[in-house]
Amino acid sequence: MAGKPSTARRKNSAPLAQDAATDNSWNSARPRTLVDHAVDAILSAASRGLILPGDRIAEPELVAKLGMSRVPIREALRILESQGIVTSEPYKGIRLMEISHQRLEQIIDVRIPLETLACRRAIEAGRNSAEQLNQLYQGVAQMQAMMQSDNVYGFASADTDFHRTLCSFAHNPVLSNLWESIARQLTVIFGLSTMGKSMSDIIEEHQRLINVFADGDIAKMTDEVENHIRIQALDVDYETLITQRRQHRSALG
C-alpha cells in the first residue's frame, strides 16, 4: 500500500530527526546568562579603555561594579582566559592581555592567511554576489549606527562581525573556528583603535574592502585584505595611546 513505506521510513528515522520535525525548540536562541553579561561587560570595558592592557582585574571589584556574585564572573574570566583576553599568573593575578607591537604582529600573522584564504575560496565559488555584498553592507551600516551613537564597544563588535561574515563566505568551518579563536581579542583592539583613529576612516576602509571583493579579482583582494589588516593594526600607536590613557587616569586619581 502507498502509505506503508512512508510509515516505515518514519519508524526507522533517527529519534532526533523525528523530534526536529515537530519540536520548534531547536530553532530557539540560547537565552543569555549572567556569564554572557559578565563577558560582554569586561569586553566593553576593555574596548573602551576603562580597563587597559596589562591592568589587574580583581574579582571583588567586578562583583561590586556588575552587581553579580563571584560565580558568573569567575566563569566569564575563565572563558576570556581561554580566548587570550586575560592572563592569569601566580602572584600577579588576572590581567588584561598586553597589546604590544609584537602581539599585533603575531595577530597579523594569523589573520592575513585566514582572511585572504576565506576571500579566495568565496570568490572562486562565486560567493561575492549581491547576497554576500548585502550582508557586508549591513555590517557597515551597523558600524555607522554605532558611530552615530558614539558606542565604541558596539562599533568594535560590528567591525568584528563584518570580518566574521567575510570569513563565513568560505563555507569552511575549520577556518571559521580558527578565526573565532582570536575574534574577541580583535574586538578589544578594534575598540582601542578608535582612540587614535576616527571611526569614519575605519568605515571607509571597510567600504573599500567591499568594493574590491565585489570586483572578484583574487590577487587584488589578497593585497587589499593584507593592507586592510596591517593598516588597522599598525596605523595606530597603541603602546603610546595606552601609556597616555594610563597617565591621564592616574592624574584623575
C-alpha positions as CSV (number, residue, x, y, z in Angstrom):
1,M,0.0,0.0,0.0
2,A,1.1,3.5,-0.7
3,G,1.1,4.7,2.9
4,K,3.2,1.8,4.4
5,P,6.7,2.7,3.0
6,S,6.3,6.2,4.4
7,T,5.3,4.8,7.8
8,A,8.3,2.5,7.7
9,R,10.6,5.4,6.9
10,R,9.2,7.4,9.8
11,K,9.7,4.4,12.2
12,N,13.3,3.9,11.0
13,S,14.4,7.5,11.1
14,A,16.6,8.7,13.9
15,P,14.7,10.0,17.0
16,L,16.3,13.4,16.7
17,A,15.2,13.7,13.1
18,Q,11.6,12.8,14.2
19,D,11.7,15.4,17.0
20,A,13.1,18.1,14.8
21,A,10.0,17.8,12.5
22,T,7.7,18.6,15.4
23,D,9.8,20.4,18.1
24,N,10.4,24.1,17.3
25,S,12.7,24.4,20.4
26,W,15.7,23.5,18.2
27,N,15.2,26.9,16.4
28,S,15.2,28.9,19.7
29,A,18.2,31.1,20.5
30,R,20.1,30.2,23.7
31,P,19.0,32.6,26.4
32,R,21.7,35.0,27.7
33,T,23.1,34.1,31.0
34,L,24.8,36.2,33.7
35,V,28.1,34.7,32.4
36,D,27.3,36.2,28.9
37,H,26.6,39.6,30.5
38,A,29.8,39.4,32.5
39,V,31.8,38.6,29.4
40,D,30.2,41.5,27.5
41,A,30.8,43.9,30.4
42,I,34.5,43.0,30.6
43,L,35.0,43.2,26.8
44,S,33.1,46.5,26.7
45,A,35.3,48.0,29.4
46,A,38.5,46.7,27.7
47,S,37.5,48.0,24.2
48,R,36.7,51.5,25.7
49,G,39.9,51.7,27.6
50,L,38.3,51.6,31.1
51,I,40.4,48.5,31.7
52,L,43.8,49.0,30.0
53,P,46.1,46.3,28.6
54,G,48.2,44.9,31.5
55,D,45.7,46.1,34.2
56,R,45.0,43.8,37.0
57,I,41.4,42.6,37.1
58,A,40.1,42.0,40.6
59,E,37.0,39.7,41.1
60,P,35.7,41.7,44.1
61,E,35.8,44.9,42.0
62,L,33.8,43.2,39.2
63,V,31.3,41.9,41.7
64,A,30.7,45.4,43.0
65,K,30.5,47.1,39.6
66,L,28.4,44.4,37.9
67,G,26.2,43.5,40.8
68,M,26.8,39.8,40.4
69,S,28.1,37.0,42.5
70,R,31.6,35.7,42.0
71,V,30.4,32.5,40.3
72,P,29.4,34.0,36.8
73,I,32.3,36.5,37.0
74,R,34.8,33.7,37.6
75,E,33.3,31.7,34.7
76,A,33.4,34.7,32.4
77,L,37.1,35.2,33.3
78,R,37.8,31.6,32.6
79,I,36.2,31.9,29.2
80,L,38.1,35.1,28.4
81,E,41.4,33.5,29.5
82,S,40.8,30.6,27.1
83,Q,40.4,33.1,24.3
84,G,43.5,35.1,25.2
85,I,41.7,38.2,26.5
86,V,43.0,37.9,30.1
87,T,46.0,36.1,31.5
88,S,46.4,34.5,35.0
89,E,49.8,34.1,36.6
90,P,50.8,33.2,40.2
91,Y,51.4,36.2,42.4
92,K,50.3,38.5,39.5
93,G,46.6,37.7,39.4
94,I,44.4,38.1,36.4
95,R,45.4,40.8,34.0
96,L,44.0,42.1,30.7
97,M,46.1,41.0,27.7
98,E,49.0,43.2,26.7
99,I,48.8,44.9,23.3
100,S,52.3,45.4,22.1
101,H,53.8,45.8,18.7
102,Q,55.0,42.2,18.9
103,R,51.5,41.0,19.9
104,L,49.9,42.9,17.0
105,E,52.4,41.3,14.5
106,Q,51.5,37.9,15.9
107,I,47.8,38.5,15.3
108,I,48.5,39.9,11.8
109,D,50.5,36.6,11.0
110,V,47.3,34.7,11.8
111,R,44.6,37.0,10.4
112,I,46.1,37.5,6.9
113,P,46.3,33.9,5.9
114,L,42.9,33.1,7.3
115,E,41.0,36.1,5.8
116,T,42.8,36.0,2.4
117,L,42.0,32.3,2.1
118,A,38.4,32.9,3.0
119,C,38.1,35.6,0.3
120,R,39.9,33.4,-2.2
121,R,37.5,30.5,-1.7
122,A,34.5,32.8,-1.7
123,I,35.4,34.4,-5.0
124,E,36.3,31.1,-6.6
125,A,32.8,29.8,-5.6
126,G,31.1,32.9,-6.8
127,R,30.1,33.9,-3.3
128,N,30.8,37.6,-3.9
129,S,27.5,38.4,-5.5
130,A,24.6,40.6,-4.3
131,E,23.6,38.3,-1.5
132,Q,27.0,38.4,0.1
133,L,27.6,42.1,-0.6
134,N,24.3,43.0,1.1
135,Q,25.4,41.2,4.2
136,L,28.7,43.2,4.2
137,Y,26.8,46.5,3.5
138,Q,24.6,45.7,6.5
139,G,27.8,45.3,8.6
140,V,29.0,48.7,7.5
141,A,25.6,50.2,8.3
142,Q,25.8,48.8,11.8
143,M,29.2,50.3,12.2
144,Q,27.8,53.7,11.0
145,A,24.9,53.4,13.5
146,M,27.3,52.7,16.4
147,M,29.5,55.7,15.3
148,Q,26.5,58.0,15.3
149,S,25.6,56.9,18.8
150,D,29.2,57.1,19.9
151,N,29.1,53.4,21.1
152,V,32.7,52.3,21.0
153,Y,32.0,48.7,22.1
154,G,29.1,48.4,19.6
155,F,31.4,49.8,16.9
156,A,34.2,47.3,17.7
157,S,31.7,44.4,17.8
158,A,30.2,45.5,14.4
159,D,33.7,45.6,13.0
160,T,34.4,42.1,14.3
161,D,31.0,40.9,12.9
162,F,32.0,42.3,9.5
163,H,35.1,40.2,9.3
164,R,33.3,37.2,10.8
165,T,30.8,37.4,7.9
166,L,33.5,37.8,5.3
167,C,35.2,34.6,6.6
168,S,31.9,32.7,6.6
169,F,31.7,33.1,2.8
170,A,34.4,30.5,2.5
171,H,32.0,27.8,3.8
172,N,34.9,26.3,5.7
173,P,34.0,25.7,9.4
174,V,37.6,24.8,10.3
175,L,38.7,28.3,9.0
176,S,35.9,30.0,10.8
177,N,36.7,28.2,14.1
178,L,40.3,29.2,13.9
179,W,39.3,32.8,13.2
180,E,36.9,32.8,16.1
181,S,39.7,31.9,18.5
182,I,41.1,35.5,18.1
183,A,37.7,37.2,17.5
184,R,37.3,38.7,21.0
185,Q,40.9,39.9,21.0
186,L,40.2,41.7,17.8
187,T,37.1,43.4,19.4
188,V,39.3,44.8,22.1
189,I,41.9,46.0,19.6
190,F,39.2,47.5,17.3
191,G,37.8,49.4,20.2
192,L,41.1,50.8,21.3
193,S,41.9,51.8,17.7
194,T,39.1,54.4,17.9
195,M,41.2,56.3,20.5
196,G,43.8,57.1,17.8
197,K,41.7,56.9,14.6
198,S,38.4,58.3,13.5
199,M,35.5,55.8,13.1
200,S,34.6,57.4,9.8
201,D,38.1,56.5,8.4
202,I,37.7,52.9,9.7
203,I,34.3,52.6,7.9
204,E,35.8,54.0,4.7
205,E,38.5,51.2,4.8
206,H,35.7,48.6,5.1
207,Q,33.8,50.1,2.2
208,R,36.9,49.9,0.1
209,L,37.3,46.2,1.1
210,I,33.8,45.5,-0.1
211,N,34.4,47.2,-3.5
212,V,37.5,45.1,-4.2
213,F,35.6,41.9,-3.1
214,A,32.8,42.8,-5.4
215,D,35.2,43.1,-8.4
216,G,36.3,39.5,-7.9
217,D,40.0,39.9,-8.7
218,I,41.6,37.4,-6.2
219,A,45.1,39.0,-6.5
220,K,43.8,42.5,-5.8
221,M,41.6,41.1,-3.0
222,T,44.6,39.4,-1.4
223,D,46.5,42.7,-1.4
224,E,43.6,44.7,-0.1
225,V,43.0,42.3,2.8
226,E,46.6,42.4,3.8
227,N,46.7,46.2,3.5
228,H,43.5,46.5,5.5
229,I,44.7,44.3,8.3
230,R,48.1,45.9,8.5
231,I,46.7,49.4,8.4
232,Q,44.1,48.5,11.1
233,A,46.8,47.0,13.3
234,L,49.8,49.3,12.8
235,D,48.3,52.7,11.8
236,V,47.6,53.3,15.5
237,D,50.4,53.6,18.1
238,Y,48.6,51.5,20.7
239,E,51.5,51.5,23.2
240,T,51.7,55.3,23.3
241,L,47.9,55.6,23.5
242,I,47.7,53.2,26.3
243,T,50.5,54.9,28.2
244,Q,48.8,58.3,27.8
245,R,45.5,56.9,28.9
246,R,47.1,55.4,32.0
247,Q,48.8,58.7,32.8
248,H,45.5,60.6,32.4
249,R,43.7,58.1,34.6
250,S,46.4,58.4,37.3
251,A,46.1,62.2,37.2
252,L,42.4,62.0,37.8
253,G,43.1,59.8,40.9
